[in-house]
Amino acid sequence: MVIRKVAPGVFLIDVWDMGIPGRTAAYLVQGERKCALIDTGPAQSRKHISRALQEVGLGPRDLEFIILTHIHIDHAGGAGQLLELFPGARVIVHAKGARHLAAPGDLKAASRKARREYPFHPCEFLPIPEEKIEAVNGDRQLALDGRTLTLLETPGHASHSICIHDDLTNGIFVGDSLGVKIDYTVDRQKYEIFLPAMVPPRFEPEEALYSAEKLAAFRPQWFFYSHFGASRETERLLAKYRSVVGRARAIAENLIEEGADEEAASACVNRWLLREVLEIPHANLDKITSQIKVSLELNIRGLVRYITGKKGA
Ligand SMILES: [Zn+2]
C-alpha cells in the first residue's frame, strides 16, 4: 500500500521512515483543483511519496502547497527533494523554522546529535530557496478551493509546531502535537502504542497542554496522526494526551524539587513510560519495545532535558 484514502479528499501516504512501514505518514489533501501535501517524511522517503502522488495522477505542476507541521527530520527532511519533483509548490512552515530550511546546516547538526545512535537514519536536508518558503506567524487560513485549511500554532512538542484544521472533514492534521499513536499487532493481538512525543531539543509540557485545549475547541471529528494514521476517537485520544502530559509535568516537577541528576531522572521517566503509559503486557514488552525503541528513548531524553534545563535555570 503506497497511498490510501482515509477521509473525503484526504489520502495517507506511508513514507517508510527508517525503512519501517506504519511508522510515519504524510497526507495529501485535495481541493477541487489544488492540492496540499502535509509533511514529506525524511529525504529517504522521496521515492515513496513520488510513487504515491503519481498513483493519484498528480503531475509536477499539480501540487500547490507543501505544509510542514514542524521541521523535525522525519516530517520535513524530504521537503527540498520534493520541491525538485514539484517545482510549482510553495513550502509553508512556521516562521521559527523557516530560516533553518533555507540554510539547513544547524538542522542537520541537531538531527545528527538527536539521532546519533541511529546511523540508519541519515540526516539529509536539501536547502530550500527562500522565495519558495512561506513563513507563517500566528494562525491563518489557506484556501484550497472547496475546502479551507486553517494553520494553527501549537507549540509544545516543538516551539514551531503547527497543526492544520480542515473544514471539510472537521479533521486536524496533528503532526506530533498530540503525541504518537501507533497500532501494533503482536501474536495476533492488537496494541495501541501511545507516547506523548516529548522529544529533544525543546519539549514544553505547559505549552503542549495549552495547545491541546486549542485543538479540543474545534470538537474535531478526525485526528490525522503523523505517527500513525487517521482516527475518529478524538475525545478519547485528547483525554489520553492531556492525562499523560499532565502526569509528565508532575513527575518533572517532583524530580526538579528532589534535585535528581540526569541518570536518576532518566531511570524514573523510563519506568513510568514502560509501566503506566505504554499499557503493554509484560510478556510482550520486548517484542514491541524493540520496534519503538527509538521513540521511547527520545521521549525519555526530551523530558529529562526539560527537567535538567529547569534545574539549571
Ligand atoms: Zn517531531
Residues whose N, C-alpha, C, O or C-beta is under 5 A from the ligand:
A	BS01	ZN	H72 D176
